[in-house]
Structure formats: C-alpha cells, structure tokens
Amino acid sequence: MKIVDVRATTVTVPLQAPLRHSNGAHWGRFVRTIVEVEADNGLVGLGEMGGGGQSAEDAVRGLREYVVGHDPARTEALRFMLANPTASLYNNRTQLLAAIEFACLDLQGKHLGVPVHELLGGKVRDHVAFASYLFFRYPAADGGGEVRTPQQLVAHARELKEAHGFTVHKLKGGVFPPDYELECYRALAEASPDDTLRHDPNGAWSPEEAVRFAAGIEDLRNDYLEDPTWGMNGLRRVRERTSIPIATNTVVVNFEQLAANVRDPAVDVVLLDTTFWGGIRPCVKAAGVCETFQLGVAVHSSGELGIQLATMLHLGAVVPNLSFAADAHYHHLTGDVIAGGPFRYRDGGIDVPDGPGLGVELDRDKLAEYAELYRELGGYPYDRDPGRPGWYPLLPNSDWADPAAAGPVDLGGR
C-alpha cells in the first residue's frame, strides 16, 4: 500500500457536564480532530487527537507532503519522518505522529483482515477493566450533573458503578483546597469499602502538601497516588515518604524519562497514553521496559472519542503486565463519531474489538453533526477555568477554587 491522501475533520462532542481539573476545565465538550489516511487500494485508516480544546486540522494537513507515497506498514520510519527527536525541539509533532500511526495500523489491519492487536503480538485478554474516573463538575446547561460536594461525588460514583460495574474509582483533583479534597476522597472510600481508589491532583501540590495528603489516605484501599506534585525529583521526594505507590502520566512520557526513572526511581506506575507517547507501538515498547524493571503499567486517558478508545483497548489487550484498570473520560460523553454508537461498558470494562484494523468505522452523519457543532461553538481554552475569569495556577498551586461556589451553568460558544 501507499498513502495517497490525509484528511482532518474537527468535531466537538458534548459532555454530560463541564469537567474541572487543576489547570482549568473541559468546557462542556471535547474538541477532537479526526484523521483519515487513504491508501491507493481505497482503504481508509482512522486516527484521532486532541489539542487543548483547539482544532489540529491545519497541523494534520501540513503533514500531507510528508506521508503521501509512504507505505503505512513502515511505522518506524514515520517516527523519524514526523517526530525526529532533534527536529522536535523546534516542532514537536508527537501527538500528530500518534494520530497518523493509529490510521496506519488501522490500514494494515484492514488490508490483512486482522485486528490491530494481532499486529502487536496478539491479545492476552479479551476485556480491559476501567476505572470510573470521577471529576468535580460544573452544572450542565439544565442545572444538572454538578459534582462539588462529598455527597454529590458519592452519588455520582454510585450511579456510575450501577450503570457500568466499576470497582475502581479515580478522582481528578487539584481543584479545591487539599483538605477539602481529602474529605471528598475519604467519603468516597467510606461509601465504597470493597472498591479501590486513586487520586490525581495533576501535579498541583508541593511535595510537602503531597506527603501530608498521602498520610491522610494511607489507611485506604489505594491503587496509587497519581502526579501528586510536579517533576521527577518532587515525585521522588514524595515516594520516599509514603507507602502508597506513586504514578505518573506527566513526567514519564518518553523513553529518556523512562530510563531516568529506572536508574533513580521516582514513580512506581507508568500510565501509558497512546497519544502522549506517539502511538500504540511506543506504548507497547515502554510496557516491555516496565515489565523488565518491575514497574506497574496502566493505560492513560487524554479525553478520547471512540477511535482513540479503540487504540487504548488494543494496547490493553496485548500488554501482559497491565497491572491496573485503565482510565477513560468516555462515560462523560453524550455521543460519539463511530458507527453503531459508543462502546458499551460491561462488568466495569470494555470488550476488545476484533474487527479488522482498529475495529471501528466512522458514522458519517455523526461526523458531520459534530463538525457543524464545532463550527458553531468553536474551541475553548482547556487551561482556563470558565468560572474563574483571569485565573491560572502556579506550580505548586495555592489559589484554589471555592467549594461553596457553584460556578457557571451555560458555557455556550465561549
């Protein structure tokens, strides 16, 4: 096969409610760029990427001259064509590379009539477990969906557990004062005594604050504490002062950082993201390194629609040392662009697709609907909080949101 065209379409898909995080918020919707790579045999491979609430269409189109005429089976060559590590100092295309790699693996699988997991060595599991991934949420336009109090958090976790069967709960924090989030986390643990938990303040705390928070939850059923502070040395300081495993998806996102962590451990668990690492294959390689050095592995979520979720499922299917349930924002979405509708949870997880390639196809009507919605609403600044105009965090942060303030409801096209 040879690549003959690359196309990109930006879509926005509504969320049940705006999701808050340490740097800002998802403003009631995800903005994703859908990538289509067409081969000379008429097959089309699918990719997907985010971009902080912004479109990546122009960036994807800019790769056309690089990849037209390329054999999609040569994904190792793509790595250096698009994201050479020295050239990337001037133009980092890692996530662009990932979207193209997804599409090339999809093309290979479709061409051969096999699922991507067969190209990656074959699956060792048919079903990938997921955590509930809880966020503090602003109210939706109808006033519902808010998660701000411990009671609302517990109720939301119970709804998700009943609907999807989750037995692992991850709370995205770094929004409210640490003592308040500690209260929320312990309420969640008390309401789910047989389930395991994890907390992720997105690196917002100082090492000292992180150690204090860790001491307040050490008696609970914790999977790990994820990115409690920023930077490898900060995480190392926290790790030395707690019995809770430390995880990251922010400071070990390439092989040089992974090597540094092996030589002088700062984290126990590496969350592999198929976009942050530049594709599925680099994540499989990284998982092999983690297996060798006895590091835990989980699958990270960066705000996916069904195409990227499929890449996460194929990754989860082939990694023997997948030690923990995967993350997914997916259950916060109200729709998707894939044919047949969104993936369905079963018993706290999702079945690995067995169709050719990634095992998903585009629903062209939904693609058009959500592309039109993007044209209507535009992008949003992922690193700003719509309820706190002019605010941005420092690292470590000390200016927290007020738990008593409900915040905005209608975010409209802002």
C-alpha positions in Angstrom: 0.0 0.0 0.0 0.9 3.6 -0.5 -0.7 6.6 1.2 -2.5 8.9 -1.3 -4.3 11.4 1.0 -4.6 12.7 4.5 -7.8 14.4 5.7 -8.7 16.0 9.0 -12.1 17.0 10.5 -12.5 18.8 13.8 -15.5 17.8 15.8 -16.9 18.8 19.2 -18.9 16.3 21.2 -20.9 17.4 24.2 -20.2 16.2 27.7 -22.8 15.5 30.4 -21.4 18.4 32.3 -18.2 20.6 32.3 -15.2 18.7 33.8 -12.9 20.6 36.2 -9.2 20.0 36.6 -6.1 21.6 38.2 -5.4 23.9 35.2 -8.9 24.8 34.1 -11.8 22.8 32.6 -13.3 20.9 29.7 -15.9 23.5 28.9 -18.9 21.1 28.5 -17.5 19.4 25.4 -14.5 17.7 23.9 -12.8 19.1 20.8 -11.1 16.3 18.8 -9.5 16.2 15.3 -10.5 13.1 13.4 -7.8 12.0 10.9 -8.4 9.9 7.8 -5.4 8.4 5.9 -6.4 7.0 2.5 -4.3 4.3 0.7 -4.0 3.6 -3.0 -6.3 0.5 -2.6 -9.2 2.6 -1.5 -8.9 1.7 2.2 -9.1 4.4 4.8 -7.4 4.3 8.2 -8.7 6.3 11.1 -6.8 8.4 13.7 -7.8 10.9 16.4 -6.1 13.5 18.5 -7.0 16.3 20.9 -5.3 19.7 21.4 -6.3 21.5 24.5 -9.8 22.4 23.2 -8.5 23.5 19.8 -8.5 22.2 16.3 -5.5 20.4 14.9 -6.8 20.4 11.3 -4.1 22.7 9.8 -1.3 20.8 11.6 -2.6 17.5 10.2 -2.9 18.9 6.7 0.6 20.1 7.0 1.8 16.5 7.2 0.4 15.6 3.8 3.6 16.2 1.9 5.5 14.1 4.4 3.3 11.0 4.2 1.8 10.8 0.7 3.6 8.0 -1.1 4.7 6.4 2.2 4.0 2.7 3.0 1.7 2.7 6.0 3.4 -0.5 7.2 6.6 1.4 7.8 5.6 3.0 11.1 9.2 3.0 12.5 10.2 5.2 9.6 7.2 7.5 10.3 8.6 8.1 13.8 11.7 9.8 12.3 10.0 11.4 9.4 7.5 13.2 11.6 8.9 13.4 15.1 12.7 13.2 14.9 13.8 14.0 18.4 16.2 16.8 17.4 13.8 18.3 14.9 11.1 18.1 17.5 12.9 20.7 19.6 11.6 23.1 17.1 8.4 21.5 16.0 7.1 18.8 18.4 4.7 16.5 16.4 4.4 13.6 18.8 0.6 13.7 19.0 0.4 14.3 15.3 2.6 11.2 14.8 0.3 9.2 17.1 -2.8 10.1 15.0 -1.1 9.1 11.8 0.2 5.9 13.4 -3.3 4.9 14.6 -4.5 5.3 11.0 -1.6 3.4 9.5 -2.1 0.5 11.9 -5.8 0.6 11.1 -4.9 0.4 7.4 -2.6 -2.5 7.9 -5.3 -4.4 9.8 -8.0 -3.7 7.2 -5.6 -4.7 4.4 -4.8 -8.0 6.1 -8.2 -8.6 7.5 -7.0 -8.8 11.1 -7.4 -6.7 14.2 -4.6 -4.4 15.3 -3.9 -6.4 18.4 -2.8 -9.3 16.1 -0.3 -6.9 14.5 1.0 -6.1 18.0 1.7 -9.7 19.0 -1.8 -11.0 19.8 -4.1 -10.3 22.7 -3.6 -11.8 26.2 -7.0 -10.6 27.3 -10.4 -10.0 25.7 -11.7 -7.4 28.2 -10.0 -4.3 29.6 -11.0 -3.1 33.0 -11.6 0.6 33.5 -11.8 3.0 36.5 -14.8 5.2 37.0 -12.7 8.4 36.5 -14.6 11.0 38.6 -14.3 14.7 38.1 -15.6 17.7 40.0 -18.1 19.1 37.5 -19.8 22.4 36.9 -23.6 22.2 36.4 -24.7 21.5 32.9 -26.9 23.9 31.0 -30.0 22.3 32.5 -28.6 22.7 36.0 -27.9 19.0 36.5 -24.7 17.0 36.7 -22.9 19.1 39.2 -20.2 17.4 41.4 -18.9 19.8 44.0 -19.7 18.3 47.4 -18.7 15.0 49.0 -22.4 13.9 48.8 -22.6 14.7 45.1 -19.3 12.9 44.5 -20.5 9.7 46.3 -23.9 9.8 44.5 -22.2 10.2 41.1 -19.8 7.3 41.8 -22.8 5.1 42.8 -24.6 5.9 39.6 -21.6 5.0 37.5 -21.0 1.8 39.5 -24.6 0.8 39.0 -24.6 1.6 35.3 -21.2 0.2 34.3 -20.0 -2.0 37.1 -16.8 -0.1 38.1 -14.9 -1.4 41.1 -12.1 1.1 40.8 -12.6 4.9 41.3 -10.2 7.6 40.3 -10.8 11.2 41.4 -9.4 14.0 39.4 -8.4 16.6 41.9 -6.2 19.7 42.2 -9.3 21.9 42.0 -10.2 22.6 45.6 -8.1 23.0 48.8 -6.3 19.7 49.5 -8.0 19.3 52.9 -11.4 19.6 51.2 -10.4 17.0 48.5 -9.2 14.7 51.3 -12.7 14.9 52.8 -14.2 14.1 49.4 -11.8 11.2 48.8 -12.4 9.7 52.3 -16.2 10.0 51.8 -15.8 8.1 48.5 -13.8 5.4 50.2 -16.3 5.1 53.1 -19.2 4.7 50.5 -17.2 2.1 48.5 -15.4 -0.1 51.1 -14.8 -3.0 48.8 -13.5 -0.9 45.9 -10.1 0.5 45.2 -9.3 4.2 44.7 -6.8 6.6 43.2 -6.4 10.3 43.4 -4.8 12.6 40.7 -4.3 16.3 41.5 -2.4 16.9 38.2 0.9 17.9 39.9 -0.7 20.9 41.6 0.7 20.3 45.1 4.0 21.0 46.7 6.0 17.9 47.7 5.2 18.7 51.4 1.5 19.1 50.7 1.5 15.8 48.8 3.2 14.0 51.7 0.6 15.4 54.1 -2.2 14.3 51.8 -0.7 10.8 51.4 -0.5 10.4 55.2 -4.2 11.1 55.4 -5.2 8.3 53.0 -2.6 5.6 53.7 -5.2 3.5 55.6 -7.5 3.3 52.5 -7.5 0.8 49.6 -5.4 2.9 47.2 -4.2 1.8 43.8 -1.8 4.7 43.7 -1.4 8.5 44.1 -1.0 10.0 40.6 1.1 13.1 40.0 0.7 14.5 43.5 3.4 17.0 42.7 5.2 18.2 39.6 8.6 16.9 38.3 10.5 13.7 38.8 12.5 15.0 41.7 9.4 16.2 43.5 7.7 12.8 43.0 10.8 11.1 44.2 10.7 13.1 47.4 7.0 12.1 47.9 7.7 8.4 47.1 10.4 8.3 49.8 7.9 9.4 52.4 4.8 7.3 51.8 3.9 3.6 51.4 1.4 4.4 48.6 2.6 3.7 45.1 3.3 6.8 43.1 2.1 7.0 39.4 2.6 9.5 36.6 1.3 10.3 33.2 3.1 13.7 33.0 6.9 13.3 33.8 7.5 9.8 32.2 6.1 10.3 28.7 9.2 9.2 26.6 12.0 6.7 26.7 14.6 9.1 28.0 12.4 9.9 31.0 11.6 6.2 31.5 15.3 5.4 31.6 15.9 8.2 34.2 13.1 6.7 36.3 14.6 3.2 36.1 18.0 4.5 37.2 16.7 6.6 40.0 13.1 5.6 40.7 10.6 8.4 41.2 7.4 6.6 40.3 6.2 3.0 40.7 3.4 3.1 38.0 3.7 4.5 34.5 0.4 5.5 32.8 0.9 5.0 29.1 -1.1 7.3 26.8 -1.3 6.3 23.1 -1.1 10.0 22.0 1.4 11.3 24.5 3.9 8.6 23.6 3.4 9.0 19.8 1.3 5.9 19.1 0.4 2.4 20.2 3.7 0.8 19.3 5.8 3.0 21.5 3.5 2.3 24.4 3.9 -1.5 23.8 7.7 -1.0 23.8 7.5 1.1 27.0 5.4 -1.6 28.7 8.1 -4.1 27.9 10.7 -1.9 29.6 8.3 -1.6 32.6 7.9 -5.4 32.7 11.7 -5.8 32.7 12.2 -3.4 35.7 9.0 -4.4 37.6 7.2 -1.1 37.2 3.4 -1.1 37.2 1.6 -0.2 34.0 -1.8 1.4 33.4 -3.5 3.0 30.3 -4.0 6.7 30.5 -6.9 8.7 29.1 -6.4 12.1 27.5 -10.1 12.7 26.6 -10.9 10.3 23.9 -13.7 9.5 21.4 -14.2 6.0 20.1 -11.2 5.9 17.7 -8.7 6.7 20.4 -10.5 4.5 22.8 -10.1 1.6 20.4 -6.3 2.3 20.4 -6.4 2.1 24.2 -8.3 -1.2 24.1 -5.8 -2.8 21.6 -2.9 -1.6 23.8 -4.6 -3.0 26.9 -5.3 -6.3 25.1 -1.6 -7.0 24.3 0.3 -5.8 27.4 0.8 -8.8 29.8 1.8 -6.5 32.7 -1.2 -4.3 32.7 -1.3 -4.0 36.4 -4.2 -1.7 36.9 -7.6 -0.7 35.5 -7.4 1.8 32.6 -8.6 5.4 32.7 -11.3 6.8 30.4 -13.2 10.0 30.1 -15.5 8.1 27.8 -18.5 7.7 30.1 -18.8 11.5 30.5 -19.6 11.9 26.7 -23.1 12.1 25.4 -22.2 10.7 21.9 -19.5 9.6 19.5 -18.5 9.6 15.9 -18.2 5.8 15.5 -20.7 3.6 13.7 -23.1 1.7 15.9 -22.8 4.3 18.7 -20.4 4.5 21.7 -18.6 1.5 23.1 -20.5 -0.2 25.9 -19.2 -1.0 29.3 -19.7 -4.4 30.7 -18.7 -5.5 34.2 -16.5 -2.4 34.8 -14.7 -2.7 31.5 -15.0 -2.8 27.7 -14.5 -5.8 25.3 -11.6 -5.6 22.9 -12.7 -5.1 19.3 -12.0 -8.0 17.0 -12.9 -6.4 13.6 -10.2 -5.6 11.0 -7.9 -2.8 12.0 -9.0 -0.8 15.0 -12.4 -2.4 14.7 -14.3 0.9 14.3 -15.7 2.8 11.4 -16.9 6.4 11.1 -20.6 7.3 11.3 -20.6 9.9 8.6 -23.8 11.5 9.8 -22.5 11.9 13.3 -19.1 13.2 12.0 -21.0 15.9 10.0 -23.2 16.7 13.0 -20.4 17.2 15.4 -18.2 19.0 12.8 -21.1 21.5 12.4 -21.3 21.8 16.2 -17.6 22.7 16.3 -18.1 25.4 13.6 -21.0 26.8 15.7 -19.3 26.7 19.1 -15.6 26.9 18.2 -12.8 25.9 20.5 -12.2 26.6 24.2 -9.1 27.2 26.3 -8.5 23.9 28.2 -6.1 25.7 30.5 -8.6 28.3 31.8 -11.5 27.9 34.2 -14.8 29.5 32.9 -15.9 30.0 36.5 -12.7 31.9 37.5 -12.0 34.6 34.8 -8.4 35.6 34.7 -7.2 32.8 37.0 -4.4 30.5 36.2 -2.5 28.2 38.6 1.1 28.3 39.7 3.1 25.2 40.4 2.8 24.4 43.2 -0.6 26.0 43.3 -2.1 27.8 46.4 -5.1 29.6 44.8 -7.8 27.0 45.0 -11.4 27.1 43.8 -14.1 27.8 46.5 -16.1 24.7 47.3 -19.1 26.9 48.2 -19.2 28.5 44.7 -21.4 26.6 42.2 -19.9 28.4 39.1 -21.4 29.0 35.7 -24.1 26.9 34.0 -24.4 27.9 30.4 -21.0 27.9 28.7 -22.5 28.3 25.2 -20.0 29.1 22.5 -17.4 30.7 24.7 
